[in-house]
Amino acid sequence: MISLWGPKGGQGVSTTVAALAPAQLRRHDCSNVAIVDLAGDQPLLLGVPAQHGVGVLDWLSSDAPASALHRTMLPVRDSMGVVPLGGRDATGSWTVEREAGLWRAVRSLADVVLVDAGVPAPRVGGGPVERLRRSAVEASTTNVVVTRACYLALRRFRGLGLTCDAAVFVQEAQRALARSDVAETLGAEVIATVDVDPAVARAVDSGMLGARPPRRLDRAMTALASGLAGSGGEPVAAVSTSTSTSNGRS
């Protein structure tokens, strides 16, 4: 279970998750990949029709077994699916035990599970979905921050009271902060650097990001996938890669 998240919106988290999933699927030791969407945009990013409104929040608010979570998964392509956020039948209230059961069910979805954890709640406060995102980060085998060289984002990271195992740096021209500043602030190694590129925005707008990601972005995600821990919980390995991504969404 690998969670990707950002300290504030607009850092590129959801785009990174959607592009990373097919790269993970190509790994020789991976036969299937599941995305768990806690931010709400993955079906749209992946060009998946909203076949139903049931997802994570509905499962949490019910007494359904773990297998029922798998049935909420929307197919993206062979051996790859996405569990939507849902919420149509959700109450917004669930027990600590039910939440712990969610992460057990999530880990059983596929060989590799990527969680789009969006922007987690601070240590105190936040709504139920934001707190669920924080819980996902804390429950993950590996958690990765995706961030631009944004002073506000890095400042907010320090106030969240969370740590990360690694980072993806979305690089923009003419920013005052650099990759080294990001690594120092996060206290973690930047294992991938990607540059802002309009080609990614076009892929997102056409709903083709999951099926045909831009070539340079795909190469970076392939390298990133090889450096990330899989479901076995191996330590994160350093990957140095520079390519392009951006769409202004998180």
Residue pairs with C-beta under 8 A, 6 or more apart in sequence:
1 103
1 106
1 107
1 113
1 115
1 139
1 140
1 141
1 142
1 231
2 112
2 113
2 114
2 115
2 140
2 141
2 142
2 143
2 144
2 228
2 229
3 114
3 115
3 117
3 136
3 137
3 139
3 140
3 142
3 143
3 144
4 13
4 16
4 17
4 20
4 114
4 115
4 116
4 117
4 143
4 144
4 145
4 146
4 168
5 13
5 117
5 118
5 119
5 120
5 133
5 136
5 137
5 143
5 144
5 145
5 146
6 12
6 13
6 118
6 119
6 145
6 146
6 147
6 153
6 250
7 119
7 145
7 147
7 153
7 154
7 156
7 157
7 160
8 119
8 150
8 152
8 153
8 156
9 118
9 119
9 250
10 148
10 248
10 249
10 250
11 146
11 147
11 148
11 150
11 153
11 170
11 250
12 146
12 148
12 168
12 170
12 194
12 245
12 246
12 247
12 249
12 250
13 39
13 116
13 117
13 118
13 119
13 146
13 250
14 39
14 41
14 42
14 45
14 116
14 118
14 249
14 250
15 45
15 200
15 204
15 209
15 245
15 246
15 247
15 249
15 250
16 146
16 168
16 194
16 221
16 245
17 35
17 42
17 114
17 115
17 116
18 35
18 42
18 45
18 46
18 209
18 210
19 200
19 209
19 210
19 213
19 217
19 218
19 221
19 245
20 114
20 221
20 224
20 225
21 33
21 35
21 76
21 80
21 114
21 210
22 33
22 77
22 80
22 210
22 213
22 218
22 221
23 218
23 221
23 222
23 224
23 225
24 30
24 33
24 112
24 114
24 225
24 228
25 32
25 33
25 79
25 80
25 112
26 222
26 225
27 112
27 225
27 226
27 230
29 111
29 230
30 111
30 112
30 230
31 79
31 111
32 79
32 80
32 110
32 111
32 112
33 79
33 80
33 110
33 111
33 112
33 113
33 114
34 73
34 80
34 81
34 82
34 83
34 106
34 109
34 110
34 112
34 113
34 114
35 42
35 46
35 76
35 80
35 81
35 82
35 83
35 113
35 114
35 115
35 116
36 56
36 82
36 83
36 106
36 109
36 113
36 114
36 115
36 116
36 136
37 43
37 55
37 56
37 82
37 83
37 84
37 85
37 116
38 56
38 85
38 115
38 116
38 117
38 118
38 129
38 132
38 133
38 136
39 85
39 116
39 117
39 118
39 119
39 133
39 250
40 84
40 85
40 118
41 116
41 249
41 250
42 48
42 82
42 84
42 116
43 49
43 50
43 74
43 82
43 84
44 207
45 204
45 207
45 209
45 210
45 249
46 76
46 82
46 207
46 209
46 210
46 211
47 206
47 207
47 208
47 209
47 210
47 211
48 74
48 75
48 76
48 82
49 74
50 74
50 84
51 74
52 72
53 84
53 86
53 87
53 88
53 89
54 72
54 84
54 86
54 88
54 89
55 72
55 83
55 84
55 85
55 86
55 87
56 69
56 72
56 83
56 84
56 85
56 86
56 102
56 132
57 85
57 86
57 87
57 90
57 92
57 129
58 72
58 86
58 87
58 88
58 89
58 90
59 68
59 69
59 72
59 86
59 102
59 105
60 90
60 94
60 98
60 99
60 102
60 132
61 89
61 90
61 91
61 92
61 93
61 94
62 68
62 89
66 101
66 104
66 105
66 108
69 83
69 102
69 105
69 106
69 109
70 105
70 108
70 109
72 83
72 84
72 86
73 81
73 82
73 83
73 109
74 81
74 82
74 83
74 84
75 81
76 82
76 210
77 210
77 211
80 210
81 110
83 106
83 109
85 129
92 127
92 128
93 128
94 128
99 132
99 135
103 135
103 136
103 139
106 113
106 115
107 113
107 231
111 230
111 231
112 230
112 231
113 231
115 136
115 140
117 133
117 134
117 136
117 137
117 143
118 133
118 250
119 130
119 133
119 250
120 126
120 130
120 131
120 133
120 134
120 136
120 137
120 160
120 162
121 127
121 130
121 131
121 133
121 134
122 159
122 160
122 161
123 160
123 161
126 134
134 160
134 162
137 143
137 162
138 162
141 229
141 231
141 233
142 165
142 166
142 228
142 229
142 233
142 236
143 162
143 164
143 165
144 164
144 165
144 166
144 167
144 168
144 191
144 228
144 236
145 157
145 164
145 166
145 167
145 168
145 186
145 188
146 167
146 168
146 170
147 153
147 154
147 157
147 167
147 168
147 169
147 170
147 182
147 186
148 169
148 170
148 171
148 172
148 175
149 169
149 171
149 172
149 175
149 176
149 177
149 178
149 179
149 181
149 182
150 175
150 177
151 176
151 177
154 177
154 181
154 182
154 185
154 186
157 185
157 186
158 185
163 187
163 188
164 186
164 187
164 188
165 188
165 229
165 236
166 188
166 189
166 190
166 191
166 227
166 228
166 236
167 182
167 183
167 186
167 188
167 189
167 190
167 191
168 190
168 191
168 192
168 193
168 194
168 224
169 179
169 182
169 183
169 190
169 192
169 193
169 194
170 194
170 195
170 196
170 245
170 246
171 179
171 193
171 194
171 195
171 196
171 242
172 195
172 196
172 246
173 196
179 190
179 193
182 190
183 189
183 190
189 236
189 238
191 224
191 227
191 228
191 236
191 237
191 238
191 239
191 240
192 220
192 223
192 224
192 227
192 239
192 240
192 241
193 240
193 241
193 242
194 217
194 220
194 241
194 242
194 243
194 244
194 245
194 246
195 242
195 243
195 244
195 245
195 246
196 244
196 245
196 246
197 214
197 216
197 217
197 243
197 244
197 245
197 246
198 246
199 214
199 216
199 217
199 244
200 209
200 213
200 214
200 217
200 244
200 245
200 246
200 247
201 246
201 247
201 248
203 209
203 212
203 213
203 214
204 247
204 249
205 247
213 221
214 244
214 245
216 243
216 244
217 243
217 244
217 245
219 241
219 243
220 241
220 242
220 243
220 244
220 245
223 239
223 241
224 239
224 241
226 237
226 239
227 236
227 237
227 238
227 239
228 236
228 237
229 235
229 236
